[in-house]
Amino acid sequence: MTKNKLRRVHTDLVRSAFLQGFVFSLQALHFLQRNKIQNKTYCLELRRLHIDLLFCYKIVFGLVDINFSDFFEFCDSGTRGHAYKLFKSRCNKGVRSQFFAERVVKVWNSLPTTTNFATLPLFRQSIMCVDFSAFLKVF
């Protein structure tokens, strides 16, 4: 073997051993810590939450062909926060609490007053800055 070929084989062995050790050490970490190391900033649940909020925005502002009153109604009382608060109905069944119209209302109503409701792209940008960790079940 030539010197360059030997160096290449040695480098490949060291690299593969390092990567295997790195993968095994990642498996011992918590899911969110692994995502942080691997630069995966959004877990699946957070992505679903963002998509739910965007779809709720489209329903509230009539951007989709879905009747608003079939899913939601606006909160009548003068509450603090943004002007588009939704009424949260009581649900007695655990299954119903997982429906879109039930799971999104609490998150929607907790959006900060700094949320920009002017257009969909501005709304999308403003919810990316909000900390939704209180609504994620992973924590």
C-alpha distance (Angstrom), angle and dihedral (degrees) to the residues before:
residue distance angle dihedral
M1 . . .
T2 3.72 . .
K3 3.75 121.8 .
N4 3.84 93.9 -110.0
K5 3.80 93.0 49.0
L6 3.81 90.9 49.0
R7 3.81 90.3 49.6
R8 3.83 90.7 49.9
V9 3.83 92.5 50.1
H10 3.81 90.6 47.6
T11 3.83 91.5 49.0
D12 3.81 91.2 49.3
L13 3.81 91.8 49.6
V14 3.79 92.9 48.6
R15 3.81 91.5 46.4
S16 3.81 93.4 49.5
A17 3.82 92.1 45.9
F18 3.80 90.2 49.6
L19 3.81 92.6 48.4
Q20 3.80 92.9 47.2
G21 3.80 90.4 50.1
F22 3.80 89.7 46.1
V23 3.81 92.0 51.7
F24 3.79 92.2 48.6
S25 3.79 91.5 48.3
L26 3.82 89.8 49.8
Q27 3.79 91.0 55.0
A28 3.80 89.5 61.7
L29 3.81 92.0 56.0
H30 3.79 126.8 89.1
F31 3.82 116.5 -96.2
L32 3.82 94.9 -107.4
Q33 3.80 92.8 46.3
R34 3.83 89.9 52.2
N35 3.78 90.5 50.3
K36 3.80 91.1 49.9
I37 3.80 92.1 51.8
Q38 3.80 92.6 45.3
N39 3.84 91.1 46.9
K40 3.79 93.1 -115.5
T41 3.77 97.7 139.2
Y42 3.79 98.0 174.6
C43 3.74 123.4 59.9
L44 3.77 120.8 -156.1
E45 3.79 94.3 -99.6
L46 3.79 93.0 52.8
R47 3.80 90.8 49.4
R48 3.80 89.8 51.5
L49 3.80 89.4 50.3
H50 3.81 91.7 52.1
I51 3.81 91.3 47.7
D52 3.81 90.5 48.8
L53 3.80 91.1 52.0
L54 3.79 92.2 48.1
F55 3.81 91.3 49.9
C56 3.80 90.2 47.2
Y57 3.81 88.8 52.3
K58 3.80 89.9 51.9
I59 3.82 91.3 50.8
V60 3.82 94.7 45.5
F61 3.80 94.1 49.2
G62 3.82 96.0 38.9
L63 3.81 98.2 -113.5
V64 3.82 91.4 136.3
D65 3.78 129.7 50.2
I66 3.82 94.0 -108.4
N67 3.77 124.1 115.2
F68 3.82 110.1 -113.9
S69 3.81 93.7 -148.2
D70 3.82 91.8 57.6
F71 3.80 89.8 67.3
F72 3.80 110.4 18.6
E73 3.76 147.1 11.8
F74 3.79 127.7 -156.3
C75 3.80 118.9 -105.7
D76 3.81 108.9 -105.9
S77 3.78 99.7 -155.9
G78 3.79 119.8 87.2
T79 3.77 98.5 -108.6
R80 3.75 131.1 175.4
G81 3.76 119.9 -100.4
H82 3.77 130.2 40.6
A83 3.81 122.9 -5.6
Y84 3.81 97.1 -115.5
K85 3.81 100.9 68.8
L86 3.79 115.0 154.1
F87 3.80 127.8 -140.9
K88 3.81 112.9 -108.1
S89 3.78 111.0 -143.0
R90 3.76 121.4 -155.5
C91 3.75 117.0 -106.5
N92 3.78 120.6 -165.3
K93 3.79 97.5 -170.4
G94 3.78 123.5 77.9
V95 3.79 91.2 -143.5
R96 3.80 93.0 56.8
S97 3.81 91.1 54.8
Q98 3.83 88.3 68.1
F99 3.81 93.7 56.7
F100 3.79 116.1 110.4
A101 3.81 95.0 -116.0
E102 3.82 91.4 52.8
R103 3.79 102.0 41.4
V104 3.82 97.1 46.9
V105 3.83 99.8 50.4
K106 3.81 97.2 73.0
V107 3.79 92.1 47.8
W108 3.82 92.3 44.5
N109 3.80 92.3 50.8
S110 3.79 91.8 49.1
L111 3.81 94.1 57.2
P112 3.81 110.0 122.9
T113 3.78 122.8 -109.1
T114 3.80 88.8 -111.5
T115 3.82 90.1 69.2
N116 3.79 110.0 119.2
F117 3.82 111.0 -133.3
A118 3.83 95.3 173.9
T119 3.81 98.5 103.3
L120 3.79 136.4 -4.2
P121 3.84 95.6 -107.3
L122 3.81 91.3 49.6
F123 3.80 90.2 47.4
R124 3.81 90.2 50.2
Q125 3.81 90.8 51.8
S126 3.78 93.5 47.6
I127 3.82 95.1 51.0
M128 3.80 90.4 51.2
C129 3.82 87.6 67.2
V130 3.82 94.9 51.2
D131 3.81 120.2 99.1
F132 3.81 107.2 -128.4
S133 3.81 96.1 174.1
A134 3.82 91.2 118.3
F135 3.82 89.3 62.8
L136 3.80 97.6 46.5
K137 3.79 117.6 94.6
V138 3.80 92.5 -152.7
F139 3.81 93.5 78.3
